[in-house]
Amino acid sequence: METMETKLIDVQEVYKIYNEDEENEVRALDGVSLEIGRGEFVAIVGASGSGKSTLMNILGCLDVPTYGEYYLDGHDVTTLTDQELSRIRNREIGFIFQGYNLIPGLNAVENVELPLIYQGVRGDKRRDMAMEALERVGLEDRYDRRPSQLSGGQQQRIAVARAIAAQTPIIMADEPTGALDSKTGEHVLQILHDLNKQVGTTIILITHDIKIAKTARRIVQISDGNIIQDCPREEAVF
Amino acid sequence: MNLRQSFKMSMQSLMSNKGRAFLTMLGIIIGVAAVMIMVSVVQGQNKAMKEYYEAQGTNKITISASTYNGMDLTEDIYKYCLSLSDYVSGVTPNGMAYINSVKYMSANTQNNQNMGSPNIYLGSDQFSICNNYKLAQGRDLSYLDIKRYNKVIVLGSKLKEYLFQAQDPIGKYVALDSQYFKVVGVYAPIGGDSNSEMASSYDYLNYVGVIPYSTSRFLSRGYSSFSEFTVKAKNAEAVTMAITQINGFLSGKINQNNGYFYVNSPNTWQQESNKQNTMMSLVLGGIAGISLLVGGIGIMNIMLVTVTERTREIGIRKAIGGSRRSIITQFLIEACVLCGVGGFLGVVIGFLGTVIAGKLLMKMFLLPSLPMTLGAVAFSVLMGVGFGMYPAVKASGLQPVEALRAD
């Protein structure tokens, strides 16, 4: 096990407050502290509106906390510039969004290549890496299709391929199986588990589905912006 | 992210949204081309009109006077005008002889498919001064020719060319219908550059001949008196003075009961037509300006309509590692390529359009005006780049999650 200093993700007393000090103040995160080590497979589970997506956005540097500290691999994220944050989102964290978030004008392989372009990977090598990632999700024969020509499940697998291709040490997945039938959902989960086992990628899985959460080794349950349970899946109580 | 990759990404983005790219470019193309063509056509027309007037000589006065009782005023008017020597440098009756054909050997103007019959003028020894003809060869009509009813003729360059080709015509005789006239001189071509603007109109000014007005009596359908005169004034101010004097003289001879007269100057027509052309320039310039504006609004529309889509795209790009700078660079390159290509195509189409419009409408070689072209391109490119950059500037500063939420 890792020691404190080498924790990959270290979040201390993080708040995300909308409309602060106004009548309609919303505390999406109300003082959350969380540590995640390298190679973990963590499920963040909670009902809709519990703040789990907000937490992921902050963990993924897609949003900034109102208060609190966030150290990623020992670096204080709140002090980083736009350039440095971009670099982290590009090389450290891969995202799989609930709504796929593919660029509609680009075909499958171009979408998968996108993070690689920002990484500066060139030409054939980039195409090879993207095709490899597409193979991994079983969509190599659809590489030239636009997102609109693919089913929801296929689009989500393209989004998974995009996260895989970037070869980031962390992958965050927000309800990755939410819009999928159970068989495709299992396939996507299997890919994440394989990555975790084979490559050692740290996986953070956000879900409302306890069944899916239970496939993770560690479960963090969140409710009304607070962590109410954080334990290995064997000990989790719902 | 380096420039090369930004460029690659811009091109990828453009190629994947051909419809949007095309519509944006269309706005620029139409705006630029419309301004170029319209403004050039008007400018060309102005220039051609001016040259055409100038070729026939400026500061001319036309007198038309007729009496109902057949009173012959020819000599009176002629002499009076000559007496105004402070203002007038030449006077000639302005009559056209009714001639069916002019012949020399086998050359007969009746067989000239292109030009038909030439205009044969009955003029004085000052005909060339009044109408801006310069002698190229031989001599001009003289006072004695008129006095002695000499059957002599001075040919315009086109008529000489048709009848004599390369031969020397001086001293040879041409037949005006049944009457033989001796060629004493040839005028130089007027209209300068004969292969360009309004060339065919100039041809008609050179497809002429002049005979002494007194020889009208030999022609089967001659004049006994002349009602039209052309007076050449010394300068623009003299035109006004001479017109006043001649009007005074004629109103002493002719009144409403026994005839009519008018004294006019192409100078005033010229001024009129200049005014009209300026009006036309303003109107067409306005239309062109509006098309430019509409093109600009088209660009703006396309760009703004896609802001939501593009804001989401920017969110995605930021989420997977695009920095603010790289995204702005990408959008800037995209806008520049669009506007550059659009502007270039607009200039090419405007250029071709101007040349074609010049050929079709005015039979002249027109070139677009440089400042207009530059202005139109600058305006369109500014619109394109400005609105192309707008979503990038607006959205790339947001947190990625905010941009992703755009709808």
Boltz contact constraints between the chains, C-beta under 6 A:
constraints:
  - contact:
      token1: [A, 57]
      token2: [B, 401]
      max_distance: 6.0
  - contact:
      token1: [A, 62]
      token2: [B, 319]
      max_distance: 6.0
  - contact:
      token1: [A, 62]
      token2: [B, 400]
      max_distance: 6.0
  - contact:
      token1: [A, 62]
      token2: [B, 401]
      max_distance: 6.0
  - contact:
      token1: [A, 63]
      token2: [B, 399]
      max_distance: 6.0
  - contact:
      token1: [A, 63]
      token2: [B, 401]
      max_distance: 6.0
  - contact:
      token1: [A, 82]
      token2: [B, 323]
      max_distance: 6.0
  - contact:
      token1: [A, 82]
      token2: [B, 324]
      max_distance: 6.0
  - contact:
      token1: [A, 83]
      token2: [B, 323]
      max_distance: 6.0
  - contact:
      token1: [A, 86]
      token2: [B, 321]
      max_distance: 6.0
  - contact:
      token1: [A, 86]
      token2: [B, 323]
      max_distance: 6.0
  - contact:
      token1: [A, 89]
      token2: [B, 321]
      max_distance: 6.0
  - contact:
      token1: [A, 90]
      token2: [B, 321]
      max_distance: 6.0
  - contact:
      token1: [A, 95]
      token2: [B, 319]
      max_distance: 6.0
  - contact:
      token1: [A, 101]
      token2: [B, 316]
      max_distance: 6.0
  - contact:
      token1: [A, 103]
      token2: [B, 313]
      max_distance: 6.0
  - contact:
      token1: [A, 103]
      token2: [B, 316]
      max_distance: 6.0
  - contact:
      token1: [A, 105]
      token2: [B, 16]
      max_distance: 6.0
  - contact:
      token1: [A, 105]
      token2: [B, 17]
      max_distance: 6.0
  - contact:
      token1: [A, 106]
      token2: [B, 16]
      max_distance: 6.0
  - contact:
      token1: [A, 114]
      token2: [B, 320]
      max_distance: 6.0
  - contact:
      token1: [A, 115]
      token2: [B, 320]
      max_distance: 6.0
  - contact:
      token1: [A, 115]
      token2: [B, 321]
      max_distance: 6.0
  - contact:
      token1: [A, 117]
      token2: [B, 5]
      max_distance: 6.0
  - contact:
      token1: [A, 118]
      token2: [B, 1]
      max_distance: 6.0
  - contact:
      token1: [A, 118]
      token2: [B, 321]
      max_distance: 6.0
  - contact:
      token1: [A, 118]
      token2: [B, 322]
      max_distance: 6.0
